[in-house]
Amino acid sequence: MLEVLTLKKTFILVLAMALMVSSSLAKTPGPSSGSEGLDELTKQKGVFKTTLINPDANFSSYSKLFPKRVLLQFRGPGPEQDESTTGSLLRKRSKASAIPKGEELTTFRQIISDAFTNELGSCDLFELVEEGGPDTLYVRATVTDIVTDIAAKSGKSGKTPKPYSVQGNIAFDLIDAETGLLLARVGENRKSRKAGDSVTPPYAGAEWVNIWSWAEKAAADLRQELERILSEGRG
Protein backbone atom coordinates (compact mmCIF):
# COMPACT_ATOMS: atom_id res chain seq x y z
CA MET A 1 0.00 0.00 0.00
CA LEU A 2 2.91 2.31 0.74
CA GLU A 3 6.27 2.41 -0.97
CA VAL A 4 9.12 0.98 1.12
CA LEU A 5 11.38 3.82 2.24
CA THR A 6 13.85 4.27 5.12
CA LEU A 7 12.45 5.19 8.55
CA LYS A 8 14.60 8.30 8.98
CA LYS A 9 13.42 9.86 5.73
CA THR A 10 9.77 8.93 5.95
CA PHE A 11 8.58 9.72 9.47
CA ILE A 12 6.52 12.74 8.41
CA LEU A 13 5.43 11.11 5.13
CA VAL A 14 4.29 7.86 6.74
CA LEU A 15 2.47 9.75 9.48
CA ALA A 16 0.77 12.07 7.04
CA MET A 17 -0.38 9.17 4.86
CA ALA A 18 -1.63 7.25 7.89
CA LEU A 19 -3.64 10.26 9.00
CA MET A 20 -5.03 10.64 5.49
CA VAL A 21 -6.19 7.02 5.62
CA SER A 22 -7.74 7.49 9.06
CA SER A 23 -9.55 10.60 7.87
CA SER A 24 -10.93 8.73 4.86
CA LEU A 25 -12.30 6.05 7.17
CA ALA A 26 -14.45 8.58 9.01
CA LYS A 27 -18.04 8.63 7.81
CA THR A 28 -18.37 12.41 8.02
CA PRO A 29 -15.78 15.12 8.62
CA GLY A 30 -15.90 16.68 12.08
CA PRO A 31 -14.06 19.17 14.25
CA SER A 32 -11.75 16.44 15.56
CA SER A 33 -10.32 15.63 12.13
CA GLY A 34 -7.30 17.96 12.47
CA SER A 35 -6.93 18.00 8.69
CA GLU A 36 -6.62 21.78 8.53
CA GLY A 37 -3.66 23.81 9.73
CA LEU A 38 -0.69 21.62 8.78
CA ASP A 39 0.71 24.29 6.47
CA GLU A 40 0.70 26.79 9.34
CA LEU A 41 3.03 24.71 11.53
CA THR A 42 6.67 25.71 11.88
CA LYS A 43 9.60 23.66 13.11
CA GLN A 44 10.82 24.31 16.63
CA LYS A 45 13.25 22.77 19.08
CA GLY A 46 11.61 20.48 21.59
CA VAL A 47 11.75 17.16 23.39
CA PHE A 48 10.86 15.27 20.21
CA LYS A 49 12.98 15.22 17.06
CA THR A 50 9.94 16.41 15.12
CA THR A 51 8.33 19.41 16.78
CA LEU A 52 5.93 21.44 14.62
CA ILE A 53 3.88 24.21 16.24
CA ASN A 54 1.57 26.96 15.00
CA PRO A 55 3.37 30.13 16.15
CA ASP A 56 0.07 32.03 16.29
CA ALA A 57 -1.72 29.52 18.52
CA ASN A 58 -2.71 30.82 21.95
CA PHE A 59 -2.14 27.71 24.05
CA SER A 60 -2.76 29.65 27.25
CA SER A 61 -6.47 29.69 26.35
CA TYR A 62 -6.70 25.92 26.80
CA SER A 63 -7.18 24.23 30.16
CA LYS A 64 -8.53 20.81 29.15
CA LEU A 65 -7.26 17.79 27.22
CA PHE A 66 -9.43 15.23 25.47
CA PRO A 67 -7.35 12.17 24.45
CA LYS A 68 -8.75 10.62 21.27
CA ARG A 69 -8.62 6.95 20.32
CA VAL A 70 -5.10 5.82 19.43
CA LEU A 71 -4.54 4.88 15.78
CA LEU A 72 -2.15 1.97 15.22
CA GLN A 73 -0.48 1.00 11.96
CA PHE A 74 1.63 -2.17 11.83
CA ARG A 75 4.37 -3.07 9.41
CA GLY A 76 3.78 -6.58 8.17
CA PRO A 77 2.56 -8.95 5.46
CA GLY A 78 -1.08 -9.68 4.82
CA PRO A 79 -4.23 -7.92 3.63
CA GLU A 80 -5.24 -4.46 4.81
CA GLN A 81 -7.25 -4.43 8.03
CA ASP A 82 -10.36 -2.30 8.36
CA GLU A 83 -10.00 0.33 11.10
CA SER A 84 -13.75 0.22 11.72
CA THR A 85 -13.60 -3.44 12.79
CA THR A 86 -10.05 -4.03 14.09
CA GLY A 87 -9.08 -0.61 15.39
CA SER A 88 -5.77 -0.69 13.54
CA LEU A 89 -4.28 -0.33 10.10
CA LEU A 90 -1.92 -2.72 8.38
CA ARG A 91 0.27 -1.96 5.41
CA LYS A 92 2.12 -4.51 3.32
CA ARG A 93 5.84 -4.78 3.84
CA SER A 94 8.30 -7.66 3.61
CA LYS A 95 10.62 -8.96 6.34
CA ALA A 96 8.39 -7.91 9.23
CA SER A 97 7.35 -9.66 12.40
CA ALA A 98 3.92 -11.20 12.79
CA ILE A 99 1.08 -8.89 13.78
CA PRO A 100 -0.52 -9.41 17.21
CA LYS A 101 -4.16 -10.44 17.00
CA GLY A 102 -7.17 -10.93 19.21
CA GLU A 103 -6.51 -10.50 22.93
CA GLU A 104 -2.87 -9.57 22.32
CA LEU A 105 -3.84 -6.72 20.01
CA THR A 106 -6.47 -5.55 22.50
CA THR A 107 -3.94 -5.55 25.34
CA PHE A 108 -1.36 -3.77 23.19
CA ARG A 109 -3.82 -1.00 22.35
CA GLN A 110 -5.05 -0.68 25.93
CA ILE A 111 -1.53 -0.48 27.33
CA ILE A 112 -0.65 2.35 24.96
CA SER A 113 -3.92 4.19 25.57
CA ASP A 114 -3.70 3.83 29.36
CA ALA A 115 -0.04 4.85 29.50
CA PHE A 116 -0.80 7.98 27.48
CA THR A 117 -3.90 8.87 29.50
CA ASN A 118 -2.30 8.22 32.90
CA GLU A 119 0.70 10.37 32.13
CA LEU A 120 -1.33 13.23 30.66
CA GLY A 121 -3.59 13.06 33.71
CA SER A 122 -0.62 13.86 35.93
CA CYS A 123 -0.21 17.29 34.28
CA ASP A 124 -1.41 19.93 36.76
CA LEU A 125 -1.91 22.52 34.03
CA PHE A 126 -4.67 20.60 32.23
CA GLU A 127 -7.80 18.69 33.15
CA LEU A 128 -8.65 15.49 31.28
CA VAL A 129 -12.18 15.54 29.86
CA GLU A 130 -14.35 13.37 27.62
CA GLU A 131 -16.05 16.07 25.54
CA GLY A 132 -14.95 19.06 23.51
CA GLY A 133 -15.32 22.71 24.40
CA PRO A 134 -13.91 26.18 23.72
CA ASP A 135 -10.96 25.60 26.08
CA THR A 136 -10.23 22.01 25.04
CA LEU A 137 -7.44 20.44 23.01
CA TYR A 138 -7.93 17.08 21.37
CA VAL A 139 -4.82 14.91 21.75
CA ARG A 140 -4.59 12.44 18.89
CA ALA A 141 -1.91 9.77 19.19
CA THR A 142 -0.77 7.86 16.12
CA VAL A 143 1.75 5.01 16.13
CA THR A 144 2.86 3.95 12.66
CA ASP A 145 5.22 1.37 11.15
CA ILE A 146 5.02 -0.76 14.31
CA VAL A 147 7.30 -3.78 14.59
CA THR A 148 6.90 -6.01 17.66
CA ASP A 149 7.75 -9.54 18.77
CA ILE A 150 4.54 -10.05 20.75
CA ALA A 151 3.20 -12.76 18.46
CA ALA A 152 6.57 -14.53 18.28
CA LYS A 153 7.08 -14.70 22.06
CA SER A 154 3.47 -15.14 23.19
CA GLY A 155 2.57 -18.55 24.59
CA LYS A 156 6.12 -19.88 24.71
CA SER A 157 6.91 -22.11 27.66
CA GLY A 158 9.18 -20.96 30.46
CA LYS A 159 8.98 -19.98 34.11
CA THR A 160 9.91 -16.36 33.45
CA PRO A 161 8.21 -14.69 30.45
CA LYS A 162 10.52 -12.73 28.23
CA PRO A 163 9.53 -9.05 27.88
CA TYR A 164 8.07 -8.02 24.55
CA SER A 165 9.76 -5.32 22.49
CA VAL A 166 8.36 -2.75 20.09
CA GLN A 167 9.49 -0.02 17.73
CA GLY A 168 7.45 2.52 15.83
CA ASN A 169 6.83 6.14 14.90
CA ILE A 170 4.99 7.78 17.81
CA ALA A 171 3.31 11.11 17.05
CA PHE A 172 0.89 13.37 18.89
CA ASP A 173 -1.39 15.98 17.32
CA LEU A 174 -2.89 18.85 19.33
CA ILE A 175 -6.17 19.94 17.76
CA ASP A 176 -8.59 22.71 18.68
CA ALA A 177 -11.74 20.89 19.77
CA GLU A 178 -14.11 23.49 18.32
CA THR A 179 -12.52 24.33 14.99
CA GLY A 180 -10.61 21.12 14.25
CA LEU A 181 -7.52 23.21 13.51
CA LEU A 182 -4.22 21.37 13.93
CA LEU A 183 -2.07 23.46 16.29
CA ALA A 184 0.92 21.21 16.92
CA ARG A 185 2.46 17.90 15.93
CA VAL A 186 5.33 16.25 17.78
CA GLY A 187 6.90 12.81 17.49
CA GLU A 188 9.75 10.55 16.46
CA ASN A 189 10.70 6.93 15.89
CA ARG A 190 11.25 5.13 19.19
CA LYS A 191 12.33 1.68 20.26
CA SER A 192 11.46 0.06 23.58
CA ARG A 193 14.24 -0.45 26.10
CA LYS A 194 14.67 -2.28 29.39
CA ALA A 195 11.93 -0.90 31.61
CA GLY A 196 13.82 -0.52 34.88
CA ASP A 197 11.39 0.21 37.72
CA SER A 198 8.24 0.40 35.58
CA VAL A 199 5.30 -1.77 36.61
CA THR A 200 2.62 -2.97 34.21
CA PRO A 201 -1.09 -2.44 34.94
CA PRO A 202 -3.03 -5.28 36.64
CA TYR A 203 -4.55 -6.60 33.40
CA ALA A 204 -1.13 -7.16 31.75
CA GLY A 205 1.62 -9.61 32.67
CA ALA A 206 5.28 -8.85 33.30
CA GLU A 207 6.08 -9.54 29.66
CA TRP A 208 4.40 -6.24 28.73
CA VAL A 209 6.60 -4.07 30.97
CA ASN A 210 8.93 -2.76 28.23
CA ILE A 211 6.02 -1.76 26.00
CA TRP A 212 4.29 -0.02 28.92
CA SER A 213 7.51 1.88 29.69
CA TRP A 214 7.93 2.78 26.00
CA ALA A 215 4.46 4.31 25.81
CA GLU A 216 4.72 5.92 29.24
CA LYS A 217 7.99 7.66 28.36
CA ALA A 218 6.54 9.06 25.12
CA ALA A 219 3.53 10.44 27.01
CA ALA A 220 5.79 11.90 29.70
CA ASP A 221 7.73 13.75 27.02
CA LEU A 222 4.46 15.01 25.54
CA ARG A 223 3.41 16.28 28.98
CA GLN A 224 6.77 18.05 29.32
CA GLU A 225 6.28 19.63 25.90
CA LEU A 226 2.74 20.75 26.78
CA GLU A 227 3.97 22.34 29.99
CA ARG A 228 6.72 24.15 28.09
CA ILE A 229 4.36 25.44 25.41
CA LEU A 230 1.80 26.56 27.95
CA SER A 231 4.33 28.27 30.23
CA GLU A 232 5.76 30.18 27.25
CA GLY A 233 2.25 31.21 26.20
CA ARG A 234 1.44 32.52 29.66
CA GLY A 235 4.82 34.15 30.10
C-alpha positions as a Markdown table, in Angstrom:
| # | Residue | x | y | z |
|---|---|---|---|---|
| 1 | Met | 0.0 | 0.0 | 0.0 |
| 2 | Leu | 2.9 | 2.3 | 0.7 |
| 3 | Glu | 6.3 | 2.4 | -1.0 |
| 4 | Val | 9.1 | 1.0 | 1.1 |
| 5 | Leu | 11.4 | 3.8 | 2.2 |
| 6 | Thr | 13.8 | 4.3 | 5.1 |
| 7 | Leu | 12.5 | 5.2 | 8.5 |
| 8 | Lys | 14.6 | 8.3 | 9.0 |
| 9 | Lys | 13.4 | 9.9 | 5.7 |
| 10 | Thr | 9.8 | 8.9 | 6.0 |
| 11 | Phe | 8.6 | 9.7 | 9.5 |
| 12 | Ile | 6.5 | 12.7 | 8.4 |
| 13 | Leu | 5.4 | 11.1 | 5.1 |
| 14 | Val | 4.3 | 7.9 | 6.7 |
| 15 | Leu | 2.5 | 9.7 | 9.5 |
| 16 | Ala | 0.8 | 12.1 | 7.0 |
| 17 | Met | -0.4 | 9.2 | 4.9 |
| 18 | Ala | -1.6 | 7.2 | 7.9 |
| 19 | Leu | -3.6 | 10.3 | 9.0 |
| 20 | Met | -5.0 | 10.6 | 5.5 |
| 21 | Val | -6.2 | 7.0 | 5.6 |
| 22 | Ser | -7.7 | 7.5 | 9.1 |
| 23 | Ser | -9.5 | 10.6 | 7.9 |
| 24 | Ser | -10.9 | 8.7 | 4.9 |
| 25 | Leu | -12.3 | 6.1 | 7.2 |
| 26 | Ala | -14.5 | 8.6 | 9.0 |
| 27 | Lys | -18.0 | 8.6 | 7.8 |
| 28 | Thr | -18.4 | 12.4 | 8.0 |
| 29 | Pro | -15.8 | 15.1 | 8.6 |
| 30 | Gly | -15.9 | 16.7 | 12.1 |
| 31 | Pro | -14.1 | 19.2 | 14.2 |
| 32 | Ser | -11.8 | 16.4 | 15.6 |
| 33 | Ser | -10.3 | 15.6 | 12.1 |
| 34 | Gly | -7.3 | 18.0 | 12.5 |
| 35 | Ser | -6.9 | 18.0 | 8.7 |
| 36 | Glu | -6.6 | 21.8 | 8.5 |
| 37 | Gly | -3.7 | 23.8 | 9.7 |
| 38 | Leu | -0.7 | 21.6 | 8.8 |
| 39 | Asp | 0.7 | 24.3 | 6.5 |
| 40 | Glu | 0.7 | 26.8 | 9.3 |
| 41 | Leu | 3.0 | 24.7 | 11.5 |
| 42 | Thr | 6.7 | 25.7 | 11.9 |
| 43 | Lys | 9.6 | 23.7 | 13.1 |
| 44 | Gln | 10.8 | 24.3 | 16.6 |
| 45 | Lys | 13.3 | 22.8 | 19.1 |
| 46 | Gly | 11.6 | 20.5 | 21.6 |
| 47 | Val | 11.8 | 17.2 | 23.4 |
| 48 | Phe | 10.9 | 15.3 | 20.2 |
| 49 | Lys | 13.0 | 15.2 | 17.1 |
| 50 | Thr | 9.9 | 16.4 | 15.1 |
| 51 | Thr | 8.3 | 19.4 | 16.8 |
| 52 | Leu | 5.9 | 21.4 | 14.6 |
| 53 | Ile | 3.9 | 24.2 | 16.2 |
| 54 | Asn | 1.6 | 27.0 | 15.0 |
| 55 | Pro | 3.4 | 30.1 | 16.1 |
| 56 | Asp | 0.1 | 32.0 | 16.3 |
| 57 | Ala | -1.7 | 29.5 | 18.5 |
| 58 | Asn | -2.7 | 30.8 | 22.0 |
| 59 | Phe | -2.1 | 27.7 | 24.0 |
| 60 | Ser | -2.8 | 29.7 | 27.2 |
| 61 | Ser | -6.5 | 29.7 | 26.3 |
| 62 | Tyr | -6.7 | 25.9 | 26.8 |
| 63 | Ser | -7.2 | 24.2 | 30.2 |
| 64 | Lys | -8.5 | 20.8 | 29.2 |
| 65 | Leu | -7.3 | 17.8 | 27.2 |
| 66 | Phe | -9.4 | 15.2 | 25.5 |
| 67 | Pro | -7.3 | 12.2 | 24.5 |
| 68 | Lys | -8.7 | 10.6 | 21.3 |
| 69 | Arg | -8.6 | 7.0 | 20.3 |
| 70 | Val | -5.1 | 5.8 | 19.4 |
| 71 | Leu | -4.5 | 4.9 | 15.8 |
| 72 | Leu | -2.1 | 2.0 | 15.2 |
| 73 | Gln | -0.5 | 1.0 | 12.0 |
| 74 | Phe | 1.6 | -2.2 | 11.8 |
| 75 | Arg | 4.4 | -3.1 | 9.4 |
| 76 | Gly | 3.8 | -6.6 | 8.2 |
| 77 | Pro | 2.6 | -8.9 | 5.5 |
| 78 | Gly | -1.1 | -9.7 | 4.8 |
| 79 | Pro | -4.2 | -7.9 | 3.6 |
| 80 | Glu | -5.2 | -4.5 | 4.8 |
| 81 | Gln | -7.2 | -4.4 | 8.0 |
| 82 | Asp | -10.4 | -2.3 | 8.4 |
| 83 | Glu | -10.0 | 0.3 | 11.1 |
| 84 | Ser | -13.8 | 0.2 | 11.7 |
| 85 | Thr | -13.6 | -3.4 | 12.8 |
| 86 | Thr | -10.1 | -4.0 | 14.1 |
| 87 | Gly | -9.1 | -0.6 | 15.4 |
| 88 | Ser | -5.8 | -0.7 | 13.5 |
| 89 | Leu | -4.3 | -0.3 | 10.1 |
| 90 | Leu | -1.9 | -2.7 | 8.4 |
| 91 | Arg | 0.3 | -2.0 | 5.4 |
| 92 | Lys | 2.1 | -4.5 | 3.3 |
| 93 | Arg | 5.8 | -4.8 | 3.8 |
| 94 | Ser | 8.3 | -7.7 | 3.6 |
| 95 | Lys | 10.6 | -9.0 | 6.3 |
| 96 | Ala | 8.4 | -7.9 | 9.2 |
| 97 | Ser | 7.4 | -9.7 | 12.4 |
| 98 | Ala | 3.9 | -11.2 | 12.8 |
| 99 | Ile | 1.1 | -8.9 | 13.8 |
| 100 | Pro | -0.5 | -9.4 | 17.2 |
| 101 | Lys | -4.2 | -10.4 | 17.0 |
| 102 | Gly | -7.2 | -10.9 | 19.2 |
| 103 | Glu | -6.5 | -10.5 | 22.9 |
| 104 | Glu | -2.9 | -9.6 | 22.3 |
| 105 | Leu | -3.8 | -6.7 | 20.0 |
| 106 | Thr | -6.5 | -5.6 | 22.5 |
| 107 | Thr | -3.9 | -5.6 | 25.3 |
| 108 | Phe | -1.4 | -3.8 | 23.2 |
| 109 | Arg | -3.8 | -1.0 | 22.4 |
| 110 | Gln | -5.1 | -0.7 | 25.9 |
| 111 | Ile | -1.5 | -0.5 | 27.3 |
| 112 | Ile | -0.6 | 2.3 | 25.0 |
| 113 | Ser | -3.9 | 4.2 | 25.6 |
| 114 | Asp | -3.7 | 3.8 | 29.4 |
| 115 | Ala | 0.0 | 4.8 | 29.5 |
| 116 | Phe | -0.8 | 8.0 | 27.5 |
| 117 | Thr | -3.9 | 8.9 | 29.5 |
| 118 | Asn | -2.3 | 8.2 | 32.9 |
| 119 | Glu | 0.7 | 10.4 | 32.1 |
| 120 | Leu | -1.3 | 13.2 | 30.7 |
| 121 | Gly | -3.6 | 13.1 | 33.7 |
| 122 | Ser | -0.6 | 13.9 | 35.9 |
| 123 | Cys | -0.2 | 17.3 | 34.3 |
| 124 | Asp | -1.4 | 19.9 | 36.8 |
| 125 | Leu | -1.9 | 22.5 | 34.0 |
| 126 | Phe | -4.7 | 20.6 | 32.2 |
| 127 | Glu | -7.8 | 18.7 | 33.1 |
| 128 | Leu | -8.6 | 15.5 | 31.3 |
| 129 | Val | -12.2 | 15.5 | 29.9 |
| 130 | Glu | -14.4 | 13.4 | 27.6 |
| 131 | Glu | -16.1 | 16.1 | 25.5 |
| 132 | Gly | -14.9 | 19.1 | 23.5 |
| 133 | Gly | -15.3 | 22.7 | 24.4 |
| 134 | Pro | -13.9 | 26.2 | 23.7 |
| 135 | Asp | -11.0 | 25.6 | 26.1 |
| 136 | Thr | -10.2 | 22.0 | 25.0 |
| 137 | Leu | -7.4 | 20.4 | 23.0 |
| 138 | Tyr | -7.9 | 17.1 | 21.4 |
| 139 | Val | -4.8 | 14.9 | 21.8 |
| 140 | Arg | -4.6 | 12.4 | 18.9 |
| 141 | Ala | -1.9 | 9.8 | 19.2 |
| 142 | Thr | -0.8 | 7.9 | 16.1 |
| 143 | Val | 1.7 | 5.0 | 16.1 |
| 144 | Thr | 2.9 | 3.9 | 12.7 |
| 145 | Asp | 5.2 | 1.4 | 11.1 |
| 146 | Ile | 5.0 | -0.8 | 14.3 |
| 147 | Val | 7.3 | -3.8 | 14.6 |
| 148 | Thr | 6.9 | -6.0 | 17.7 |
| 149 | Asp | 7.7 | -9.5 | 18.8 |
| 150 | Ile | 4.5 | -10.0 | 20.8 |
| 151 | Ala | 3.2 | -12.8 | 18.5 |
| 152 | Ala | 6.6 | -14.5 | 18.3 |
| 153 | Lys | 7.1 | -14.7 | 22.1 |
| 154 | Ser | 3.5 | -15.1 | 23.2 |
| 155 | Gly | 2.6 | -18.6 | 24.6 |
| 156 | Lys | 6.1 | -19.9 | 24.7 |
| 157 | Ser | 6.9 | -22.1 | 27.7 |
| 158 | Gly | 9.2 | -21.0 | 30.5 |
| 159 | Lys | 9.0 | -20.0 | 34.1 |
| 160 | Thr | 9.9 | -16.4 | 33.4 |
| 161 | Pro | 8.2 | -14.7 | 30.5 |
| 162 | Lys | 10.5 | -12.7 | 28.2 |
| 163 | Pro | 9.5 | -9.0 | 27.9 |
| 164 | Tyr | 8.1 | -8.0 | 24.6 |
| 165 | Ser | 9.8 | -5.3 | 22.5 |
| 166 | Val | 8.4 | -2.8 | 20.1 |
| 167 | Gln | 9.5 | 0.0 | 17.7 |
| 168 | Gly | 7.4 | 2.5 | 15.8 |
| 169 | Asn | 6.8 | 6.1 | 14.9 |
| 170 | Ile | 5.0 | 7.8 | 17.8 |
| 171 | Ala | 3.3 | 11.1 | 17.0 |
| 172 | Phe | 0.9 | 13.4 | 18.9 |
| 173 | Asp | -1.4 | 16.0 | 17.3 |
| 174 | Leu | -2.9 | 18.8 | 19.3 |
| 175 | Ile | -6.2 | 19.9 | 17.8 |
| 176 | Asp | -8.6 | 22.7 | 18.7 |
| 177 | Ala | -11.7 | 20.9 | 19.8 |
| 178 | Glu | -14.1 | 23.5 | 18.3 |
| 179 | Thr | -12.5 | 24.3 | 15.0 |
| 180 | Gly | -10.6 | 21.1 | 14.2 |
| 181 | Leu | -7.5 | 23.2 | 13.5 |
| 182 | Leu | -4.2 | 21.4 | 13.9 |
| 183 | Leu | -2.1 | 23.5 | 16.3 |
| 184 | Ala | 0.9 | 21.2 | 16.9 |
| 185 | Arg | 2.5 | 17.9 | 15.9 |
| 186 | Val | 5.3 | 16.3 | 17.8 |
| 187 | Gly | 6.9 | 12.8 | 17.5 |
| 188 | Glu | 9.7 | 10.5 | 16.5 |
| 189 | Asn | 10.7 | 6.9 | 15.9 |
| 190 | Arg | 11.2 | 5.1 | 19.2 |
| 191 | Lys | 12.3 | 1.7 | 20.3 |
| 192 | Ser | 11.5 | 0.1 | 23.6 |
| 193 | Arg | 14.2 | -0.5 | 26.1 |
| 194 | Lys | 14.7 | -2.3 | 29.4 |
| 195 | Ala | 11.9 | -0.9 | 31.6 |
| 196 | Gly | 13.8 | -0.5 | 34.9 |
| 197 | Asp | 11.4 | 0.2 | 37.7 |
| 198 | Ser | 8.2 | 0.4 | 35.6 |
| 199 | Val | 5.3 | -1.8 | 36.6 |
| 200 | Thr | 2.6 | -3.0 | 34.2 |
| 201 | Pro | -1.1 | -2.4 | 34.9 |
| 202 | Pro | -3.0 | -5.3 | 36.6 |
| 203 | Tyr | -4.5 | -6.6 | 33.4 |
| 204 | Ala | -1.1 | -7.2 | 31.8 |
| 205 | Gly | 1.6 | -9.6 | 32.7 |
| 206 | Ala | 5.3 | -8.8 | 33.3 |
| 207 | Glu | 6.1 | -9.5 | 29.7 |
| 208 | Trp | 4.4 | -6.2 | 28.7 |
| 209 | Val | 6.6 | -4.1 | 31.0 |
| 210 | Asn | 8.9 | -2.8 | 28.2 |
| 211 | Ile | 6.0 | -1.8 | 26.0 |
| 212 | Trp | 4.3 | 0.0 | 28.9 |
| 213 | Ser | 7.5 | 1.9 | 29.7 |
| 214 | Trp | 7.9 | 2.8 | 26.0 |
| 215 | Ala | 4.5 | 4.3 | 25.8 |
| 216 | Glu | 4.7 | 5.9 | 29.2 |
| 217 | Lys | 8.0 | 7.7 | 28.4 |
| 218 | Ala | 6.5 | 9.1 | 25.1 |
| 219 | Ala | 3.5 | 10.4 | 27.0 |
| 220 | Ala | 5.8 | 11.9 | 29.7 |
| 221 | Asp | 7.7 | 13.7 | 27.0 |
| 222 | Leu | 4.5 | 15.0 | 25.5 |
| 223 | Arg | 3.4 | 16.3 | 29.0 |
| 224 | Gln | 6.8 | 18.0 | 29.3 |
| 225 | Glu | 6.3 | 19.6 | 25.9 |
| 226 | Leu | 2.7 | 20.7 | 26.8 |
| 227 | Glu | 4.0 | 22.3 | 30.0 |
| 228 | Arg | 6.7 | 24.2 | 28.1 |
| 229 | Ile | 4.4 | 25.4 | 25.4 |
| 230 | Leu | 1.8 | 26.6 | 28.0 |
| 231 | Ser | 4.3 | 28.3 | 30.2 |
| 232 | Glu | 5.8 | 30.2 | 27.3 |
| 233 | Gly | 2.3 | 31.2 | 26.2 |
| 234 | Arg | 1.4 | 32.5 | 29.7 |
| 235 | Gly | 4.8 | 34.1 | 30.1 |
